[in-house]
Each structure stands twice: as structure tokens, then as C-alpha cells.
């Protein structure tokens, strides 16, 4: 075998090993690629008890129950299905009923999601303090709606410096 043939054989072998390794990694991560599962997905997939995953949805209003020693129970819903959740620990500041939440944990044999991590999601109206202060200085801040700037239907479109486009 010539030197060129040996080099091509080594390159081909290395490429084959890389393809097999990539296939194995992607196969192992296939179920973990989704950021979180909704309650509807949990019901459809029949996730086994003890398998860790992330559950996301809205905290159903009226279901939050605080117990002893920082124990909390609530239900997460996506509008079509609901999953009961228990958690023991300090909840995030943004956590409240009717707000979005992502919990990490596993289902028990009774179908209750035992969370060990709770992440609260802010709504789309979030605005950094610096931006809100700048809008107040410009007089474009509406107090009644929170973080939405003054947008009038008869206003002429302007750029960031206030010049008419």
C-alpha cells in the first residue's frame, strides 16, 4: 500500500469514527433536546415514574397551597391538561398563580410531579429599569399598563432619536 493510500484509509477511518460518535450522542440526547414538556405532552407520552424532565406551563389559579417547612403544592396547566406539582424550598420572586413556570424533577408513582427546581418566567411586558426611566423622561410611559410605552394610533412613526421616518 502506498503512502497516499494509507493516508486516505486513516482519514476515512477517522471520519467513520466521528460519524458513529455523533450518531450515538444525538441518539442519547434525542429526548432531552426539548426545553420543557407541557402537561399535555406528559399525558400523551406516558412518562415513566422516576424519569427526570422539565415541566412547563402556567400555575393554575387557586391551586397554590403552602405547607410546613417551605413545602408548596400547585398545579401546572397548559389549557388542556393539568399536572399536580410538589416542591420544597424557596420559590422565585416572580412565582405566582397565573404566571408561567418551568419545574425540573420527576413524576412519582401517583402521577405527582416532585420538583427539585422551580423557575418562574416573566411575561412579555418586562422592561429593564433603565429603559423604563428613559421612557418616563420622554413622557411616553403609561403608569396604568406597567411597562408599555405610549403608542397612539395617530402618531407619526419616528426613529430612536425622535426624527420622523
Long-range contacts (C-beta under 8 A, 24 or more apart in sequence): 35-102, 36-102, 38-78, 38-81, 39-76, 39-77, 39-78, 39-80, 39-81, 39-82, 39-83, 40-78, 40-80, 40-81, 42-81, 42-83, 42-107, 43-81, 47-107, 48-107, 49-106, 49-107, 49-108, 49-109, 50-106, 50-107, 50-108, 51-106, 51-107, 52-104, 52-105, 52-106, 53-104, 53-106, 54-102, 54-103, 54-104, 55-83, 55-85, 55-102, 55-103, 55-104, 55-105, 55-113, 55-115, 56-100, 56-101, 56-102, 56-103, 56-121, 57-83, 57-100, 57-101, 58-98, 58-99, 58-100, 58-101, 59-95, 59-96, 59-97, 59-98, 59-99, 59-100, 59-101, 60-97, 61-97, 61-98, 62-97, 63-97, 64-97, 76-101, 76-103, 76-113, 83-111, 83-113, 84-111, 84-112, 84-113, 85-112, 85-113, 85-114, 85-115, 86-112, 86-113, 86-114, 86-115, 87-114, 87-115, 87-116, 87-118, 89-116, 89-118, 91-118, 91-120, 92-118, 92-119, 92-120, 93-120, 94-120, 94-121, 94-122, 95-120, 96-120, 99-123
